[in-house]
Amino acid sequence: MHPHPDRHPRARAVRALWAALAAAVAAFGSGCARTSPLYCGQPEDPPCPEGTYCEEGRCVQPPADCPLAGQVRCGADCAFLQSDHGHCGGCTTACGASEVCLQGQCRAGGCGNLADCGGSCVDLQVDPANCGGCGTACAPGETCEGGACLCAPPGMRCSGSCADVLADPANCGGCGVACPPTGLCQAGGCVTSCAPGLTRCGRSCVDLSTDPASCGGCGNVCAAGQTCRGGACVATCAPPATACGTDCRDLSTDPANCGQCGNACGPGQVCTAGSCVPSCGAGQVLCGGRCVDLQTDPLNCGTCGTACAGGRCVQGGCACPAGQVSCSGRCVSLGTDPANCGTCGNVCPPGAACVNGACGSVCPAGYLRCGGLCVNPATDPANCGGCGVRCGSDASCANGQCRCNPGFSLCSGRCVRLLSDPANCGACGRACAAWQVCNFGFCLDSCLPGQIRCGSTCVNPASDPANCGGCGIRCGLGACSGGRCLCQVGATLCGGTCVDLRGDPGNCGACGVVCLPGQACSAGICTAQCPVGTVNCSGWCVSPLIDPRNCGACAHACGSGEICLGGVCQCPPGSLLCRGVCRDVQSDRGNCGTCGNACPSNQICVAGTCVCSAGLTPCGVDCRNLYSDFFNCGACGNVCFGTPLTVACAGGQCVCQPGLTRCGSACVNTSFDRNNCGACGVVCAPDQVCAFGRCL
């Protein structure tokens, strides 16, 4: 490529001389305007004027509009300020190499459940610039839905592009249906003239108020991601965003559109839950939308999101509640913890409880000793309501009574599934014929399309984890998708079933390696003797002191919410047994601090104490939002003047409702108020009325 002739040094000198002469002439007010190009890109060149950018050595004007809805022109670039790594929150704000742009702010730590596309956090399901994958942009006339570019209604893909079959004369009513040379396409049919209310644009009859290809005027095409409303292109936003002009904004957090479009927060304020609130004061930081003290907040101790298990934060570090101590980083009660009985690390024998710091045979409060084990009679299916009372299969124990699991019904003492049991199809005792199957509670001669018959039951082999891809193929440690077992992390597919090679006696260390009778699988090796501290339970080496599925003895499983400590099923530290169920009394709103102590509806439980939710302030016995409460605006008991119909509390200040003006101690509509017509104090004559701010 040859250099531009003006790039020659001599030419540059001549050009500089002409520029100086032009500047001198301008200084004497000649009125001449410079029309020669502005050069850029070389060390001696000045920066391009504001509003232009450098391209191929010359300062040029950027195009007027961006191709996608919601984009903002930043020099030569079009950017989504909410996610663009190089223009994050503003055209001049670029995130660092290790940061991403999320909701208009540069941050470290990744994009969460969004996709990271070159440092920009985007939703691949709906983003027209990254639809289904980073960099996959939808064409004009397409929208991104479910990660795929689709023709925007009423469009239809014809010959590889989107066609409006309601107005396209070449595809009028369907692909390839062409109107005669003099015909027009209207509502998917060929006509000779447009109906009233429609406008002819070329050979199409369109509604300029709703047609995205001719929005407000023929040929005015809305950008991708926009729709036409009232003759104007507006953004189509995915929740929780709202269309503000041509942009999508989150009204709950956007300081420029807080609570409603155009409502900008003032200096020193942030937007939280749709309200402008003061930014955090000295010694506090914003965590999860509320100001907290990292030195004392048990939910944000030292750093945002660091919650203290013990419920106490002292000088930015977690501390145990009164009566508990830290053992190996966990808060425990030395008087009741069988794994730390009396002192840290003192483990009671299997089945023994810790009472007053000493190992004994007394079970924790609410538990019952059955066969040498401490059990919870309210939830133990083998001792439901009392020792030895067993619940059958497909049943569980709740409040000391055996109940059928969800989806099952009790028929003749057994829990059965009425939707698929051929002996109780749809109702107890309703039996299907021998050749029939029970499907969705109906006796049918065959299964529905997409199902297969396994025994006397119809199953979907594409998703059934017990019959994945065929009858009897169990996924085990995985899920069934598309007729294939997808194993969870750490599991291996052996013969169509997901197993743990580290402990599975049927696949020990490798698929198909079966341990001999009496052996167990430990760390992927068949062994006749389990490691110290573990026992052989059906070929698995387990620790009866801590294994919740084999607590104190093989097959003795702890109930929901319980843990195994010292071979005893019991509630975790910080929890109490409340009506047969373990409740975390440090955070449970229904059992805060102790069983049965319920917090009011607008309070939460923190460290065993009922406190106001984030953003609320205690006013007497109630919690109030001082930034929006009409009767407690800015401070408890501060009632706004007027009525809630005319006055609102915004940002802790009493302000007039939109469209009203404060005149004295009242908010009025100066467009129609006779005593304040057009402005405060302008009173219309007795025989006049106020209409649109004028006395008539």
Stockholm file with secondary structure:
# STOCKHOLM 1.0

chainA/1-696         MHPHPDRHPRARAVRALWAALAAAVAAFGSGCARTSPLYCGQPEDPPCPEGTYCEEGRCVQPPADCPLAGQVRCGADCAFLQSDHGHCGGCTTACGASEVCLQGQCRAGGCGNLADCGGSCVDLQVDPANCGGCGTACAPGETCEGGACLCAPPGMRCSGSCADVLADPANCGGCGVACPPTGLCQAGGCVTSCAPGLTRCGRSCVDLSTDPASCGGCGNVCAAGQTCRGGACVATCAPPATACGTDCRDLSTDPANCGQCGNACGPGQVCTAGSCVPSCGAGQVLCGGRCVDLQTDPLNCGTCGTACAGGRCVQGGCACPAGQVSCSGRCVSLGTDPANCGTCGNVCPPGAACVNGACGSVCPAGYLRCGGLCVNPATDPANCGGCGVRCGSDASCANGQCRCNPGFSLCSGRCVRLLSDPANCGACGRACAAWQVCNFGFCLDSCLPGQIRCGSTCVNPASDPANCGGCGIRCGLGACSGGRCLCQVGATLCGGTCVDLRGDPGNCGACGVVCLPGQACSAGICTAQCPVGTVNCSGWCVSPLIDPRNCGACAHACGSGEICLGGVCQCPPGSLLCRGVCRDVQSDRGNCGTCGNACPSNQICVAGTCVCSAGLTPCGVDCRNLYSDFFNCGACGNVCFGTPLTVACAGGQCVCQPGLTRCGSACVNTSFDRNNCGACGVVCAPDQVCAFGRCL
#=GR chainA/1-696 SS CCCCGGGSHHHHHHHHHHHHHHHHHHHTTCCCCCCSCCBCSSTTSCCCCTTCEEETTEEECCCSSCSBTTCEEETTEEECTTTCTTSSSSTTCCCCTTCEEETTEEESSCCTTSEEETTEEECTTTCTTSSSSTTCCCCTTEEEETTEEEECTTEEEETTEEEETTTCTTSSSSTTCCCCTTCEEETTEEESSCCTTCEEETTEEECTTTCTTSSSSTTCCCCBTEEEETTEEEECCCTTCEEETTEEECTTTCTTSSSSTTCCCCTTEEEETTEEEECCCTTCEEETTEEECTTTCTTSSSSTTCCCTTSEEETTEEECCTTCEEETTEEECTTTCTTSSSSTTCCCCTTCEEETTEEESCCCTTCEEETTEEECTTTCTTSSSSTTCCCCTTEEEETTEEEECTTCEEETTEEECTTTCTTSSSSTTCCCCTTCEEETTEEESSCCTTCEEETTEEECTTTCTTSSSSTTCCCBSEEEETTEEEECTTCEEETTEEECTTTCTTSSSSTTCCCCTTCEEETTEEESSCCTTCEEETTEEECTTTCTTSSSSTTCCCCTTCEEETTEEECCTTEEEETTEEEETTTCTTSSSSTTCCCCTTEEEETTEEEECTTCEEETTEEECTTTCTTSSSSTTCCCSSCTTTEEEETTEEEECTTCEEETTEEECTTTCTTSSSSTTCCCCTTCCEETTEEC
#=GC SS_cons         CCCCGGGSHHHHHHHHHHHHHHHHHHHTTCCCCCCSCCBCSSTTSCCCCTTCEEETTEEECCCSSCSBTTCEEETTEEECTTTCTTSSSSTTCCCCTTCEEETTEEESSCCTTSEEETTEEECTTTCTTSSSSTTCCCCTTEEEETTEEEECTTEEEETTEEEETTTCTTSSSSTTCCCCTTCEEETTEEESSCCTTCEEETTEEECTTTCTTSSSSTTCCCCBTEEEETTEEEECCCTTCEEETTEEECTTTCTTSSSSTTCCCCTTEEEETTEEEECCCTTCEEETTEEECTTTCTTSSSSTTCCCTTSEEETTEEECCTTCEEETTEEECTTTCTTSSSSTTCCCCTTCEEETTEEESCCCTTCEEETTEEECTTTCTTSSSSTTCCCCTTEEEETTEEEECTTCEEETTEEECTTTCTTSSSSTTCCCCTTCEEETTEEESSCCTTCEEETTEEECTTTCTTSSSSTTCCCBSEEEETTEEEECTTCEEETTEEECTTTCTTSSSSTTCCCCTTCEEETTEEESSCCTTCEEETTEEECTTTCTTSSSSTTCCCCTTCEEETTEEECCTTEEEETTEEEETTTCTTSSSSTTCCCCTTEEEETTEEEECTTCEEETTEEECTTTCTTSSSSTTCCCSSCTTTEEEETTEEEECTTCEEETTEEECTTTCTTSSSSTTCCCCTTCCEETTEEC
//
